[in-house]
């Protein structure tokens, strides 16, 4: 039985190229494509696939969230991320949200077919480049200061522009507690004011999607 493959990408030329590769393999069956998260959901209301080739950058939702959503609704789906985004954080997040593999868009025809075949069989597949950047991301994260859950909440609210009293009201904690968390954040991130706190937090990835 052929492996049914569905594409999710918002670039027509990419879709055309991937569809051609899929059709060239006797082991694979091309079952369609979506150019957005919404149209992807529409397909799976009635359609079936074994493997979803998914880009990270979509016009209406990022692929990380869509991956998690699809895996929750359809646990049998095997999702293979295919993206030009080579940031280790995206590779790590996609894998943590349920993807079975990750390759970059410079992948060869032979490697792509191999990746699809392996994830369809329940295996994990990371291209050499994806594996490298994910390992580097894990090393980077291991070197970061450890923030408590509450410190992360306070940090995100600071990034939204809330004042200490506003943060205290939203989190139902005292003003002095907020001030204590802010001082702790500045100490852990070695910063002396709000501007540098936000800059360093962004550089370290604390303000990005988890």
N, C-alpha and C positions, 0 to 999 in steps of 0.2 A: 504494500500500500504506500502511495506517495505521501510525502510530508507536505501538508498544506501550509503555505507561507503567505502572510498578510503584511503589507507595508504601511508604515505611518511616517510620512515625511511631507513637508510643504513645498518641496522643490520638484517640479515636473520632470526636469532632466535627470535628477537623481532617481526618481521613481522609475522612469523609463529604463535607465541603465540597470537598476537592480532587478526589474522585472525580466529584462533580457537574460541576465545571468541565471535567474531562477528557472526560467523556461528552458535554458540550455542543459539543465541537469535532468536526466531521466528519473532521478529519485525525488525530485521536488515538483510541487504543483502551485502555481501562482493563483491565488484566490481573490486578489483585489488590493485596493489601497485606500488610505484616508489621508487627507491633507491637514487635518486638524483633530484635536481630541474629541470634539463633538461628533465629527463624522466617523471617527473610530468607534465611539460608543454606539452610533447608529448601526454600524456593520454587525457588531456583536449582539444586537437584539435578535437577529435571525441567522447570522452567518457563523461559520466555524473555521477555526484555524488551529494548527499545531504550534506554529512558531510565528511570533510577531517581531518583525524588524522595525525598531522604533528609534526615531531621532530624538535628541534631547530638546532641541529648540522648536517649539510648535507655536503657531500664532495665538492660540487661546489658552494654553496651559503648558507648563513644562513637562517634559517626558518623565521626570522623576516621580511627580505626583500621579501622572497617568499610569505609570508602571505599577505603582502601589495600588491604585484603584482597580486596575484590571486583574491583578493577582488576587485581590480580595474577593472580587466577584467571580472570577474564573481561575481557580487554583491550578487547573490543568494546563493553562497557557504557559508556553515557554517564551520568554521575552529576551531578545537579543538586541542590545543597544548598538546602534551604528551612528556615529557622530563625528563631526570634525572638531568637537570640543575635547581637547586633550588635558583638561585640568583633572588632577587626581581626585579632587573632592567630588566631581560629578561621577567619575567611575565608581568611587566608593559608595556614594549615595544610591546610585542605580542598583548596585549589587545588594546593598542593604535593604532596598525596597522590593526586592524580589526578582530582579533580572537574573537570567542564567548566564549571561555573557556580555561582553563589550568589545567592539572592534571600531577602528577608525575608518573614515570614508576613503582612505587611500588603500584599503584592503584589496588584495588580489582576488580574482574570481575564484581561484582554487581554495584560498583560505576562507572566503565567505561561505562557500558550499560546505566546507569542512565544519565551520562554526555552526551553521544551521543544523547540520546532521547531528552534531554532538549535543547541542542543547535540546534537540527533539528527542534524543535518547535519554534525557534526564541528566546529562553531564553539564559541567560548568566550562565555559570557554572564554578566556581572555587572550586577546592578541598580545604579542610580546610587548608592544608599546603600552597597551592598557595596563598590563600587569606591572610594568615598571613604574608608571606614574601613580598607580594605586599604592604600591609599596612605599614610594617616596612620600605620599600623602600620609600614610600611617606613621612613618618616621617623624614627619613634621608635627602631627597631632600629639605624638608621644612626648614631644619636647615642649608643648604648650603648658602654661599654668592651668591648674585645675580650678574651674569656677563652680560654685554651688548652684543648685537649681534656682534659688532665689536671686543670686547675683546675676545669673543670666537673664532672669525676668526684668530685673532693675536695669540692666545694661540695654536691653531691647527698648525699654520705655524711654531711657535717656536718648537713645538714637532717634526715637520718634519725636523728640523735642519737649517731652514732659518735664515739668519742674519737680523738685523734691516733694512739695505738698501734693501735687497731682499724682505722683507715683504712689505716695503713701495712701491716698484716697482710693486709687484703683486696686492696690494690692491688699488693702485693709490692714495696713501695718502703721506703726507710729513714724512720725517724721524723723525722730532720732535713729530709728532702725534703717530708714532709707539712707540717711547721711552716713551711717556706719557701713552699709553695703557699698556706697559710692567710694568711701575712703579705702575700703578693702580692694575694690576693683582697681583703683589707681595704684595701689601698692603692688598688687599682683602683676599688673601690666606695666609698671614702672612709668607712670605718666603723672603729670602735675596739674592738668586742667581738662575740662570736658572735651575741647577740640582734639587734644592729643589722645585722650582716652578713646574717642570714636575712631580716630585714624588708625591707631594701633589695633583696636578691636577688629576693624575691617580687614587690616593686613593679615591678622591671625585667623580670620575666618569665623569669628564669633558672631558676626552680623549676617552671615550668609545662611542659605537654606540648609537645614539639617535633616 
